[in-house]
Amino acid sequence: MTTACGGRRATPRVPQRAPRATGKEQALTPPVFVCDRASREADRVTLTGPEGRHATVVRRLAPGELVDLTDGDGLLAHCVVVAARAGELELEVRARRLEPAPRPRVVVVQAILKGDRGELAVELMTEIGVDVIVPWAAERCVARWAPDRAAKALARLRSTAREAAKQSRRARFPEVTELVDLASLVARVRQGRLALLLDPAAEHRLVDFVAAQAHQTHQADHEQPAAGDEQSAADDIVLIVGPEGGVSETEAERLIQAGAVQARLGPSVLRASTAGAIAGALVLSATGRWP
């Protein structure tokens, strides 16, 4: 059975191009394209719409090349190209794999940044494997999302996360939540297993806290069966990154009262746009998410 993925009617076939001479049979890893789960359950899938155009016009994929399809929710279909048409790619599904839900989830609360630094932060965090990105309207943020522009700003971040997830071959795309205020952030801190407020002047290192939590996670995994795709906020490790001007005393006090612990990354002071990615990488490594 063939299913169209992308919402456009199939067009007549055109003569096939010869595969490009690239000096190698395949890319190191197959490119990832987004397709709904129902379409990927068919034996054949026709990739159309923006994804089909990107595959045929930009990537110029040809018959015989490998492609992965995902809906960003963990299910990955390994495919081979059987036909290429203008703006459409016909694929044969060879195998399917379900990536288990991550545990613990790594959540980065990122204060909104000026210019394109917010998009850079989201791109880096997505590439290293952060699970949830929470934009935060911190008190000292230089950038502000005006009510009439907030939806557009959030859409840019979500688009950045989607494209970075495809580029980094992720089967599970990160969630980019709505913009939160301090009250909402305090509630999230109270729910999570561990919340770390990044502070270059903190006495203790982030890796020390995470190592202790990683030990508890390994013990829990041996004592109880995996919970499948069910994810609980109670298992989250929350990393809080302030804006360029730092977290205010009032914010720090409220977050610490809710259970957050101040922690530093290392001896150097990082930009607000890179601190979340570095912290996320340390947590992923310490908890075994990066084997």
BAKENU-851599 format. One record per residue (C-alpha): x, y, z. Coordinates in steps of 0.5 Angstrom, whole numbers, plus 2048, in hexadecimal, padded with zeros to 3 digits. Last residue first. Layout:
// BAKENU-851599
XYZ ...
***
This chain:
// BAKENU-851599
83580C835 832814835 82C813838 83081083E 82E815843 835818843 83581983C 82E81C83B 82F820841 83682383E 833824837 82D82883A 83282C83E 83682E838 82F82F834 82C833839 83383883A 833839832 82E83F831 82F842838 836843837 83B83F83B 83F841841 84683D842 848839848 842833847 83B832846 83983584D 833833851 82D836855 828831858 821832856 81C82F85C 81683485B 819839860 81F83985C 81B83B856 81884185A 81E84385D 822843856 81C847853 81C84C858 82484D858 82384E850 82684984B 82C84B847 82C851842 82D84D83C 82784983E 827843843 82783B841 823837845 82582F845 81F82A847 820823848 81A820847 81781984A 81181C84E 80F81F847 80D818845 80E81583E 80A80F83C 80D80C836 80E806839 80F806841 815802841 8157FC847 8177FE84E 81D7FC852 8227FC84D 82080384A 81F806851 826804853 82980784C 82580E84D 82780E854 82F80E852 82D81384C 82A818852 831818856 83581984F 83081F84D 831823854 839822853 83982484C 83582A84D 83B82D851 83A82F858 83C83685B 83883A856 83B841853 83A83E84C 83383D84D 82E83884A 82883784E 82782F84E 82182C84F 821824851 81B81F851 81682484E 80F827851 81182C855 81682F850 81082F84B 80B833850 811838851 811839849 80A83A849 80A84084E 81184384B 80D844844 80D83E83E 80D83F837 80A839834 80E833833 81383082E 81282982E 81982582C 818821826 818819827 81B815821 82181A821 82681A81A 82A82081C 828824816 820822817 82182481F 82482A81D 81E82C818 81982A81D 81C82E822 81D83481E 81683481C 814834823 81883A824 81583E81E 80E83C820 80F83F827 812845825 80C846820 807844826 80A84982A 80A84F825 803852827 80485182E 80B85482E 81084F82F 816853833 81D853832 822855837 82085083C 821853843 81A850846 81A84A843 81584883D 81784183D 81783C837 816835839 81A830834 818829836 81C822834 823825833 82782082E 82E82482C 82B826825 825829829 82982D82E 82D830828 827832824 82383582A 82983982C 82A83C825 82383D824 82384182B 82A845829 826847822 82584E825 82484F82D 823849831 81D846835 81F84383B 82083B83A 81D83683E 82182F83C 81D82983E 82182283D 81C81C83E 81E817842 81D81283F 81C813837 816810834 81880A830 81A80A829 815806825 81880381F 816801818 8197FD812 8197FD80A 814802808 814804801 81480B7FF 81180F7F9 8148167FA 81081C7F7 8118247F5 8138227EE 81381A7EE 8188157F1 81780E7F1 8198087F6 81C80C7FB 81E807801 81B807808 81C80780F 816809813 81780C81A 81280C820 814811825 80F817825 81381B820 80E81881B 814815818 816812811 81D81080F 820810808 82580C804 82780D7FD 8258077F8 82180C7F4 8248137F4 8248197F9 8258207F6 8268237FD 82382A7FC 81E8287F6 81C8217F7 81D8207FF 81B828800 8158277FC 8128217FF 813824806 81082A804 80A826801 80B81F7FF 80E819801 80A8137FE 80A80D803 80B805801 80A800806 80580480A 806805812 80A80B810 80380F80D 80080E814 806811818 806817814 80C819810 81281D812 81981C80E 81F819811 82581980C 82981280D 830812810 83781280E 834814807 83380E802 83780B7FC 83D80F7FD 8418137F7 83B8187F6 8398167EF 8328187EF 82D8137EE 82A8137E7 8248177E6 81D8137E5 8198167E0 8128197E2 80C8157E6 8068187E6 80481C7EC 80281A7F3 7FC81E7F6 7FF8227FC 7FE821804 805820806 805818807 802814801 80180D803 8028077FE 800800800 
***
